[in-house]
């Protein structure tokens, strides 16, 4: 009856959003600063988008950018280990495993979303009030070479990428700039050339937006 139902709700594995909130409430100022530095420095998100954000907002932005997909919280776990919070990393791994086992809407409160709504890894799930959501889709839908130029939303963007070895792994860094304003964007170390260029170009458009050019 009622007590069993209640205990099931209370004792079930916490959701990723519960964990996001728990981390955000418990990080020390120095740990939050390290988190912002890792996320911005690795260009997981443009630095301007994280410098005033709390941990919960950073995780939501990463999720909206498709970097914390359903059943995959490996990036969150890695970030927690980097700032010395291995306990939260283990919780993230457990929650991801739970999501993989039952990837249905039943793991959430029944009144949030019907199970038929699939997880949306790109920003279309929470569209920006301006053009940035559309611009990101265009950027990520374009194939890039080692270097070159592209026209996106009427802006001519030149880009280049380089391959290097970082901590015994092959990584790529991207750099891009808008030929009209000369605003430059960079990516931190990325696992693919495509990802490095995408993030560098996104950084350019974030700066164009912040400077009220677009």
Secondary structure, DSSP 8 states (H G I E B T S, - for coil): -HHHHHHHHHHS---HHHHHHHHHHH--HHHHHHHHHHHHHTTSS-GGGTTT--HHHHHHHHHHTTSS-TT--HHHHHHHHHTT-HHHHHHHHHHHHHHHHT-SGGGS-TTT--TTS----SGGGG--SSSHHHHHHHHHTS---SEEEEEETTEEEEEEEEEEEETTEEEEEEEEEETTT--EEE---BSSHHHHHHHHHHHHHHHHHHTT--
